[in-house]
Amino acid sequence: MEEEYIKLIFGLKLKQIRTDKSLSLFGLSKLTGLSKSYLNEIEKGKKYPKPDKIAILSDKLDVPYDQMVSLKLDKNLAPIGDLLQSKILKEIPLDLFGIKESNLIDIVANAPAKVNAFISTIIKIAQHYNFSRESFFLASVRSFQEANNNYFDDLEKSVLKFVKAYQIDLSQPFSFKELEDILIEEYGYVIKDNELSKHEALDNLRSVFVPKTKTLLLANEIDEAQRTFIYAKELAYNFLEIKDRLYTFPWIKFDAFDQVLNNFYASYFAGALILPNAKITTQLNDVFAKETFDKTLFLKVLGNFNASPESFYQRLTNILPKSFNIQNLFFLRFTHKADTNKFYLKKELHLSHQHSPHANETDEHYCRRWVSLKVLNDISKSKKEHEFDIQISNYQQDGMRYLILSSATKDPFKENHYRSISVGLLINKQLKRKINFIEDANIKTETVGVTCERCTIKDCKVRQAPAVTLDKAEKNKKIEMIVEELNDKFA
């Protein structure tokens, strides 16, 4: 273990022993002859006492010396020791989330039983759902995005600096060739197109970067939009001078949280470069100004950029909160294999709170009334390049209504596999002020649930499973009411 964590564990143990013996810091100081400030520094994990001082503490507290210096914690602090030994606090830059490690340890020291219960619960949940280190890091990045309303002004400004430095005309859609020239001439890249296809096991990779020779290997199957995005990400790593990075897209291995976070920064930069803020805002204003939804105009806006529908929808989650003050929205990406009944929610983002459609880890059936699933069904049958639909989703259980825009495309790397991208906007007074077509009668309204197992919709023709979870909750509520009545009757 690192020396710093050894100090923290000793401090936790000392505070626990002192508290168990009902001693104040002042009392322990008087008992041992060690200064109160020195003991306070030890308990906070800032100092580790010398052997002679440990011997004094051991003698006066009547605790064996070996027990004092052991890294093994008592049962009620054991999970905290596990957390410290896992080094997870070192891997995640707590300051990014406004947390000081010392403050976190203070909380642990001041409420060990409560904090222990919380950490134990987190560990058990992680074990139960096989919540991997990768999942934890991705969830941390997502929380970081949500905490910042998914808008990063410093990255937006960096894109504008890049555009000025390399004289890129953002008023016109630029081709990947323009970015390729910068990578080759400015940063010394070597780009090879045919190597990855020689290896069957790499069929899911779009690119591999070899840092030693600055060689970028690309899959043959990528289209122009994907190539442009990969080039833009590589330029981001170089222009932002990011050294600690991931080398494959999609990534398959990481060594630290910073690599996952830097991957997000590079992706954000790429999206902001390919889909310029000012240009997309102007074009969205035209769409939102109309009294009825103009599907042709919206799809034209989507096609005006050399970007995939996924990049476009993700960029909306940056621009809508900032430029239109539409703060309540979600982003979902589903995958689906044709001729199956399985839909997988692979990516989600929620601003400014957890909205109704969200991932579940209990193998429940997502509501088939969602437009996100409808477009997947449609494209798997039509074999079109792109399916689009719009829907107003009415969630009866929480009284929320959302305007949903959804696109589905084929997965170019997997035969008979498709993915849908959706952005949902909470319908409230603010949205009605910003989007004129919100009352368009031609937009289909659908009453929906989250999963079939929790759905209140009666006689649903597309239901995949009975509402067992909801029925159980209602039964428990009924039992609770009867118990209350009995308490009143026999009080």
JOBELNOR-V814632 format. One record per backbone hydrogen bond with DSSP energy under -0.5 kcal/mol. CO is the residue of the C=O (numbers start at 1). NH is the residue of the N-H. If there is no record, write none. Layout:
BEGIN
co = <CO	CO>
nh = <NH	NH>
END
This chain:
BEGIN
co = <2	2	3	4	5	6	7	8	9	10	11	12	13	14	15	16	17	18	19	24	25	26	27	28	29	35	36	37	38	39	40	41	41	42	50	50	51	52	53	54	55	56	57	58	58	64	65	66	74	74	75	75	77	77	78	79	80	81	82	83	84	87	87	88	91	92	93	93	94	94	95	100	101	102	103	104	105	106	107	109	111	112	113	114	115	116	117	118	119	120	121	122	123	124	125	126	127	130	132	133	134	135	136	137	138	139	140	141	142	143	144	145	146	148	151	152	152	153	154	155	156	157	158	159	160	161	162	163	164	168	169	175	175	176	177	178	179	180	181	182	182	183	183	184	190	192	195	196	198	199	200	202	206	207	208	209	210	210	210	214	214	215	215	216	217	219	223	224	225	226	227	228	229	230	231	232	233	234	235	236	237	238	241	243	247	249	249	256	256	257	258	259	260	261	262	263	264	265	266	267	268	269	270	271	276	277	278	279	280	281	282	283	284	285	286	287	288	293	294	295	296	297	298	299	300	301	302	305	308	309	310	311	312	313	314	315	315	316	318	319	319	320	320	325	327	328	329	330	331	332	333	333	334	335	336	337	342	344	344	347	349	351	353	356	364	365	367	370	370	371	372	373	374	375	376	377	378	378	379	385	387	389	391	391	392	392	393	393	394	394	395	395	400	401	402	402	403	404	405	406	407	408	409	410	411	414	416	417	418	419	420	421	422	423	424	424	425	426	428	429	430	431	434	435	436	437	440	442	444	446	446	448	450	451	452	453	453	457	460	466	467	468	469	470	471	472	473	474	475	476	477	478	479	480	481	482	483	484	485	486	487>
nh = <5	6	7	8	9	10	11	12	13	14	15	16	17	18	19	20	21	23	22	28	29	30	31	32	33	39	40	41	42	43	44	46	47	45	53	54	55	56	57	58	59	60	61	62	63	68	69	70	77	78	78	79	80	81	82	83	84	85	86	88	87	90	91	92	93	94	96	97	97	99	98	104	105	106	107	108	109	110	111	112	115	116	117	118	119	120	121	122	123	124	125	126	127	128	129	131	130	132	136	137	138	139	140	141	142	143	144	145	146	147	148	150	149	151	153	155	156	157	158	159	160	161	162	163	164	165	166	168	167	170	172	178	179	180	181	182	183	184	185	186	187	187	189	188	216	218	198	199	200	202	203	205	219	249	217	211	213	214	215	190	216	210	217	192	208	222	227	228	229	230	231	232	233	234	235	236	237	238	239	240	242	241	243	245	209	206	207	259	260	261	262	263	264	265	266	267	268	269	270	271	272	273	274	275	280	281	282	283	284	285	286	287	288	289	290	290	436	295	298	299	300	301	302	303	304	304	305	307	312	313	314	315	316	317	318	318	319	320	322	323	324	324	326	327	329	426	351	424	349	422	346	347	420	344	418	340	337	335	346	333	331	329	355	358	366	452	370	373	374	375	376	377	378	379	380	381	381	382	383	410	408	406	393	404	394	446	395	402	396	448	399	400	395	427	393	404	425	391	423	389	421	387	419	412	414	417	338	411	336	409	334	407	332	405	330	426	403	428	432	433	434	435	436	438	439	440	443	444	392	394	448	396	367	454	455	469	470	460	463	468	471	472	473	474	475	476	477	478	479	480	481	482	483	484	485	486	487	488	489	490	491>
END
